[in-house]
Amino acid sequence: MAIITGNLERILLKYPEIDLTKVRLIGWGAGQYFHYQYPLIKDRLQLAYTVCPNPKNHGKTIMGLEVRSPESLHQECKENTIVVIFAERYFDIMHALRDRFNDLRSVNACTLEVNDGALLTEMDDFRNLNITPIQRTWKSRARFGIFIQGMAMAHTPYVLAWNRMHHPHAYQCMVTWDHLDPALLERCRAWVDKLILVPQPENTGILFLNTALRSARIGVEHLAEQGIEFSVRCRSDNILAGSLNEVVERHFSRERNHGKIAISIHSWPHLPFMFSEKTMLARTTDMLKLWSMPEDPRSTEHLDYQVPSNAHFLELKRAVPEVLLWSSYAKSLGYSTDTLEDSHNFQRACLLPLEPNLRWQSLKFIPLFHIIAQRDRWWNIEQWEKIYTDPESAREHAQALQNLDMSVEDFWQQKVG
């Protein structure tokens, strides 16, 4: 039984300058994700057509949409085109649209993350507020400092505004590149206590590792100069939801856990030292140690980064920036970094979970729609009890299920939901 939340206006979270009355929507995908997700949301968005990398699908009509080659996108106008992605590795497709298709704008079609729905709705509500930057004069030294690093993008002022309004007690600085659009930088400057502009590294590193190292190091150094006790790392596309104070009370109060860093648990547990670096909180002294890793002199074409698809999956650790960051930090502290067991030992000794007290949401990967689906053919106890304890919600589920346009074959393949 599927409940769908979201709307086309979420495009404005990522691209606030877009005119939705003129936007042209094109799908990416004609496979498993498209077949599952598109029937649930097809009445809420009008796609001109969809593209698929698989030549076998070119020229077909699937669920009323013509399937074309991705090369068709070269003919689209960048100014008013949005590619809506139906795929598991949507982030890879976004990168392809940036690098191969003239930086076409794109959004993820759907998410199945259960805990994201309310936060996405709150973010949309916040976007509609007419708020102005808060000009602050610090009466005493701030306990918390947020350093934002990364490329300033159209949605970055929203990130800075959200973090300023939701964490007003935190000093906020941003480190980004000095070659960016001055008008955009001024919109960012209005929301931070300090905007630091630096040259981008000539060698950006594997998947921009060196850019992150340089800007994050400069950001946390600035917080250290302000005498700030706890530092929070945030990327220029990520808002922070939750409480900084709750994280400190849970992990660091009463002088506990010196030397440890609280990070988001959203990472890959089967790859050694693949820990998230998107959001973290720690004492400023410990945060500075982490981000003091030297920039990598190797280029992205270096053989160390070339991992063939038929190699053992553990070889991926050679080409994942997060692994390079955390294994370098572990080595600097004297830990072995060869095996998954070594990774677990380091994790126990040095890392703590941010969730559920603090979490992040990327505007870069914002989904248009949020799907809550129960695809089992059997009752579970939560569904059964909801009939009695929450009949209004059960009614909403029943209506959504009844409106699904799916076949008997879909039912037996457990696509209904």
TIMAR-114805 format. One line per 10 residues: number of its first residue (from 1); for each residue x, y, z of C-alpha. Coordinates in pm, whole numbers, plus 50000, padded with zeros to 5 digits. Each point is the difference from the previous one (the first is absolute). Layout:
<sites>
NUM	X/Y/Z | ...
</sites>
This chain:
<sites>
1	50000/50000/50000 | 50173/50316/49880 | 49977/50351/50137 | 50155/50267/49776 | 50110/50340/50127 | 50185/50273/49815 | 49945/50223/49699 | 50170/50168/49707 | 50073/50305/50214 | 50281/49803/50164
11	50194/50082/49685 | 50026/50351/50145 | 50196/49869/50300 | 50281/49906/49763 | 49944/50256/49724 | 49832/50306/50157 | 50035/50202/49680 | 49794/49758/49783 | 49662/50116/49862 | 49776/49697/50054
21	49746/50130/49750 | 50258/49961/49722 | 50182/49687/50113 | 50030/49699/49766 | 50026/49663/50178 | 50181/49703/49847 | 50042/49662/50165 | 50318/49798/50032 | 49937/49629/50026 | 49782/49728/49854
31	50100/49712/50223 | 49913/49861/50341 | 49983/50329/50188 | 49797/50167/49726 | 49751/49713/49989 | 49956/50009/50377 | 50003/50373/50070 | 49845/50165/49694 | 49651/49843/50033 | 49979/50140/50353
41	50075/50360/49900 | 49911/50028/49630 | 49689/50208/50074 | 50215/50256/50182 | 50257/50082/49731 | 49980/50028/49623 | 50308/49849/49835 | 50066/50085/49634 | 50179/49665/49953 | 50255/49785/50180
51	50352/49894/49904 | 50177/49672/50064 | 50364/49893/49947 | 49884/49654/49885 | 49964/50006/49617 | 49743/49718/50020 | 49751/50245/50146 | 50050/50278/49743 | 49685/50064/49795 | 49772/49815/50241
61	49701/50154/50172 | 49989/49911/50369 | 49704/50110/50213 | 49909/50254/49736 | 50348/50153/49971 | 50236/49978/49704 | 50344/49864/50095 | 50293/50176/49832 | 50377/49984/50009 | 50172/50223/50258
71	50159/50179/49704 | 49661/50166/49947 | 50079/50216/50302 | 50262/50192/49799 | 49709/50163/49816 | 49831/50128/50315 | 50022/50358/50125 | 50196/50016/50324 | 49807/50299/50134 | 49662/49832/50051
81	50068/49623/49987 | 49993/49775/50308 | 50097/49633/49971 | 49805/49788/50251 | 50209/49693/50087 | 49850/49656/50061 | 50306/49797/50099 | 50177/49856/50303 | 50331/50175/49927 | 49836/50335/49932
91	50312/50185/50120 | 50209/49845/49720 | 49742/50114/49743 | 50006/50351/50145 | 50376/50005/49952 | 49958/49877/49641 | 49748/50276/49930 | 50250/50249/50137 | 50302/49869/49810 | 49855/49865/49674
101	49676/50190/49944 | 50086/50368/50046 | 49923/50000/50374 | 49629/49930/49956 | 49797/50049/50316 | 49871/49682/50164 | 49810/49868/50301 | 49949/49660/50156 | 49645/49880/49936 | 49923/49820/50327
111	50136/49882/50331 | 49886/49707/50212 | 50179/50125/50314 | 49738/49970/50272 | 50132/50282/50221 | 50039/50266/49729 | 49640/50094/49924 | 49932/50244/50284 | 50341/50166/49965 | 49952/50054/49625
121	49660/50159/50067 | 50153/50228/50264 | 50275/50101/49757 | 49737/50089/49740 | 49806/50204/50257 | 50320/50180/50103 | 50070/50092/49637 | 49669/50185/49984 | 50080/50224/50297 | 50101/50357/49928
131	50297/50022/50236 | 50289/50242/50008 | 50353/49935/50126 | 50062/50037/50371 | 50280/50243/50080 | 50164/49884/50322 | 50245/50148/50245 | 50154/49736/50222 | 49990/50099/50369 | 50221/49707/50095
141	50187/49722/49828 | 49772/49751/49823 | 50021/49640/50120 | 49911/49856/49658 | 50135/50084/49659 | 49872/49869/49666 | 50245/50004/49713 | 49845/49954/49656 | 50229/49889/49721 | 49951/49943/49632
151	49888/50164/49679 | 49743/50277/50049 | 49696/49902/49794 | 49662/50159/49935 | 49851/49825/50304 | 50291/50071/50237 | 49847/50323/50139 | 49699/49788/50103 | 50235/49760/50183 | 50166/50289/50183
161	49664/50159/50086 | 49861/49672/50133 | 50307/49935/50216 | 50003/50358/50130 | 49630/49992/50094 | 50000/49647/50145 | 50333/50035/50184 | 50012/50371/50089 | 50242/49941/50289 | 50272/49870/49765
171	50270/50209/49835 | 49986/49928/49626 | 50274/50034/49742 | 50028/49882/49641 | 50307/49922/49792 | 49953/49998/49624 | 50180/50096/49679 | 50100/50350/49902 | 49911/49958/49631 | 49625/49954/50054
181	49720/50240/49903 | 50037/50312/50222 | 49622/50049/50022 | 49952/49645/50131 | 50286/50046/50248 | 49837/50317/50134 | 49675/49811/50060 | 50201/49744/50194 | 50192/50265/50193 | 49676/50143/50139
191	49935/49683/50200 | 50341/49924/50152 | 50226/50160/50256 | 50298/49951/49769 | 50029/49918/49630 | 50348/49881/49909 | 50096/49995/49631 | 50302/49793/49891 | 50144/49870/49672 | 49878/49657/49895
201	50279/49738/49983 | 50135/49946/49650 | 49995/49628/50074 | 49650/49949/50140 | 50082/49639/50092 | 49799/49681/49968 | 49632/50102/50001 | 50102/50347/50123 | 50171/49872/50315 | 50260/50278/49995
211	49735/50269/49973 | 49830/49863/50311 | 50329/49969/50187 | 50108/50356/49925 | 49671/50176/50074 | 49915/49789/50307 | 50346/50052/50150 | 49977/50377/49953 | 49649/50002/50147 | 50087/49814/50318
221	50321/50202/50038 | 49784/50313/49998 | 49776/49857/50273 | 50306/49909/50206 | 50119/50362/49970 | 49664/50111/50145 | 50053/49774/50302 | 49687/49796/49921 | 49974/49676/50200 | 49791/49781/49767
231	50014/50001/49620 | 49738/49871/49758 | 50094/49916/49642 | 49730/50058/49736 | 50010/49994/49619 | 49865/50283/49789 | 49703/49787/49888 | 49904/49858/50343 | 49763/50138/50261 | 50035/49891/50364
241	49689/49867/50172 | 49997/49934/50372 | 50183/50133/50304 | 50371/50072/50044 | 49950/50014/50376 | 49843/49654/50005 | 50306/49852/49827 | 50234/50161/50253 | 49785/49894/50294 | 49982/49644/49870
251	50367/49956/49911 | 50228/50276/50131 | 49860/50146/50322 | 50193/49966/50327 | 50327/49988/49806 | 49921/49664/49839 | 50129/49855/49672 | 50298/50224/49938 | 50157/49907/49666 | 49675/49867/49851
261	49795/50135/49708 | 49623/49963/49958 | 49906/49928/49637 | 49696/49908/49796 | 49947/49624/49987 | 49893/50012/49633 | 50296/49819/49844 | 50102/49657/49870 | 50064/49751/50283 | 50155/49737/49771
271	50289/50218/49880 | 50285/50069/50248 | 50022/50364/50115 | 49709/50105/49780 | 49849/50239/50254 | 49794/50303/49909 | 50167/50341/50000 | 49692/50200/49903 | 49909/50115/50350 | 50197/49967/50324
281	50037/50157/50344 | 50301/49991/50228 | 50218/50210/50222 | 50173/50250/49777 | 50345/49863/50087 | 49900/49651/49884 | 49826/50131/49688 | 50318/50184/49903 | 50205/49680/50030 | 49766/49820/49759
291	50004/50271/49732 | 50377/50051/50016 | 50057/49716/49751 | 50239/50121/49725 | 49848/50053/49657 | 50045/49702/49768 | 50265/50067/49729 | 49859/49724/49774 | 49768/50087/49715 | 49669/49831/49931
301	50167/49802/49718 | 50248/49836/50240 | 49999/49619/49988 | 49923/49984/50374 | 49652/50128/49919 | 49927/49767/49710 | 49790/49713/50137 | 49859/49766/49732 | 49643/49879/50043 | 50111/49637/50025
311	50242/50071/50288 | 49916/49891/50356 | 49761/50253/50152 | 50248/50081/50279 | 50227/50153/49737 | 49756/50292/49991 | 50171/50132/50313 | 50284/50124/49776 | 49769/50238/49814 | 49751/50126/50260
321	50084/50343/50146 | 49839/49927/50337 | 50220/49692/50040 | 50311/50203/49919 | 49903/50264/50256 | 49914/49771/50290 | 50279/49747/49944 | 50250/50287/49988 | 49862/50133/50328 | 50008/49654/50158
331	50363/49952/49897 | 50090/50337/50152 | 49857/49873/50330 | 50195/49674/49979 | 49723/49764/49887 | 50042/49722/49743 | 49794/50057/49685 | 50025/49675/49803 | 49680/49811/50074 | 49634/50042/50085
341	50085/49889/50354 | 50250/50288/50019 | 49720/50230/49890 | 49773/49870/50277 | 50274/50051/50259 | 50045/50361/49890 | 49624/50054/49992 | 49959/49878/50359 | 50289/50211/50124 | 49947/50326/49811
351	49651/50038/49848 | 49653/50070/50140 | 49657/50017/49828 | 49834/50337/49937 | 49658/49851/49938 | 49732/50037/50126 | 50101/50329/50167 | 50135/50163/49684 | 49964/49909/49634 | 50046/50157/49660
361	49804/50035/49680 | 50161/50081/49669 | 49830/50254/49775 | 50219/49877/49715 | 49826/49661/50012 | 49655/50119/50106 | 49719/49767/49879 | 49679/50135/49854 | 49786/49739/50170 | 50015/49792/50313
371	49847/49651/49987 | 49893/49799/50302 | 49914/49655/49866 | 49910/49666/50150 | 50048/49740/49726 | 49955/49678/50199 | 49686/49804/49920 | 49957/49919/50369 | 49892/50205/50298 | 50262/50103/50250
381	49912/50089/50357 | 50055/50375/49945 | 49750/50004/49710 | 49751/49791/50193 | 50012/50225/50307 | 49971/50316/49787 | 49650/49894/49893 | 49897/50043/50366 | 50236/50269/50130 | 50022/50234/49699
391	49697/49946/49776 | 50049/50332/49815 | 50348/49900/49887 | 49875/49652/49910 | 49727/50160/49789 | 50258/50211/49817 | 50208/49688/49929 | 49695/49813/49872 | 49905/50278/49759 | 50356/50025/49865
401	50013/49624/49947 | 49665/49997/49825 | 50115/50269/49755 | 50310/49809/49885 | 49998/49905/49630 | 50173/49660/50026 | 49929/49653/49859 | 49955/49654/50144 | 50356/49926/49887 | 50116/50307/50195
411	49819/49864/50305 | 50165/49657/49981 | 50339/50164/49948 | 49938/50204/50319 | 50010/50332/49817 | 49669/50110/50148 | 50061/50235/50289
</sites>
